[in-house]
Amino acid sequence: MRTHKAETIKLESTINHFSESVMSREYDLVIGMYTKDCRFDAESLATLKRSFGEMKLVPGEPDMAKLFTEAYLPK
């Protein structure tokens, strides 16, 4: 995504049915939230884990390993 902004915007626009100008602004706002190595941020996952329990969406705190995978990433 970082090196192919135009292609990303075009694809997102097709999927989301928003104009490319809207998707371009959205891209600029959120691209910094993605890690460069495509791995999930451990601190953010811990916050989600805690919040799921606090909001009583699940009993206790969930096993986060069951909710996402990084298996497709290079070792």
MODELLER restraints for C-alpha pairs under 7 A, 6 or more apart:
rsr = mdl.restraints
at = mdl.atoms
rsr.add(forms.Gaussian(group=physical.xy_distance, feature=features.Distance(at['CA:1:A'], at['CA:8:A']), mean=5.97, stdev=0.5))
rsr.add(forms.Gaussian(group=physical.xy_distance, feature=features.Distance(at['CA:9:A'], at['CA:20:A']), mean=6.10, stdev=0.5))
rsr.add(forms.Gaussian(group=physical.xy_distance, feature=features.Distance(at['CA:9:A'], at['CA:23:A']), mean=5.71, stdev=0.5))
rsr.add(forms.Gaussian(group=physical.xy_distance, feature=features.Distance(at['CA:9:A'], at['CA:24:A']), mean=5.94, stdev=0.5))
rsr.add(forms.Gaussian(group=physical.xy_distance, feature=features.Distance(at['CA:10:A'], at['CA:20:A']), mean=6.34, stdev=0.5))
rsr.add(forms.Gaussian(group=physical.xy_distance, feature=features.Distance(at['CA:12:A'], at['CA:23:A']), mean=6.81, stdev=0.5))
rsr.add(forms.Gaussian(group=physical.xy_distance, feature=features.Distance(at['CA:13:A'], at['CA:19:A']), mean=5.83, stdev=0.5))
rsr.add(forms.Gaussian(group=physical.xy_distance, feature=features.Distance(at['CA:13:A'], at['CA:20:A']), mean=5.57, stdev=0.5))
rsr.add(forms.Gaussian(group=physical.xy_distance, feature=features.Distance(at['CA:13:A'], at['CA:23:A']), mean=6.18, stdev=0.5))
rsr.add(forms.Gaussian(group=physical.xy_distance, feature=features.Distance(at['CA:39:A'], at['CA:70:A']), mean=6.71, stdev=0.5))
rsr.add(forms.Gaussian(group=physical.xy_distance, feature=features.Distance(at['CA:49:A'], at['CA:61:A']), mean=5.80, stdev=0.5))
rsr.add(forms.Gaussian(group=physical.xy_distance, feature=features.Distance(at['CA:49:A'], at['CA:62:A']), mean=6.20, stdev=0.5))
rsr.add(forms.Gaussian(group=physical.xy_distance, feature=features.Distance(at['CA:49:A'], at['CA:64:A']), mean=6.77, stdev=0.5))
rsr.add(forms.Gaussian(group=physical.xy_distance, feature=features.Distance(at['CA:50:A'], at['CA:61:A']), mean=6.21, stdev=0.5))
rsr.add(forms.Gaussian(group=physical.xy_distance, feature=features.Distance(at['CA:52:A'], at['CA:58:A']), mean=6.16, stdev=0.5))
rsr.add(forms.Gaussian(group=physical.xy_distance, feature=features.Distance(at['CA:52:A'], at['CA:61:A']), mean=6.59, stdev=0.5))
rsr.add(forms.Gaussian(group=physical.xy_distance, feature=features.Distance(at['CA:53:A'], at['CA:59:A']), mean=6.25, stdev=0.5))
rsr.add(forms.Gaussian(group=physical.xy_distance, feature=features.Distance(at['CA:53:A'], at['CA:60:A']), mean=5.04, stdev=0.5))
rsr.add(forms.Gaussian(group=physical.xy_distance, feature=features.Distance(at['CA:53:A'], at['CA:61:A']), mean=4.94, stdev=0.5))
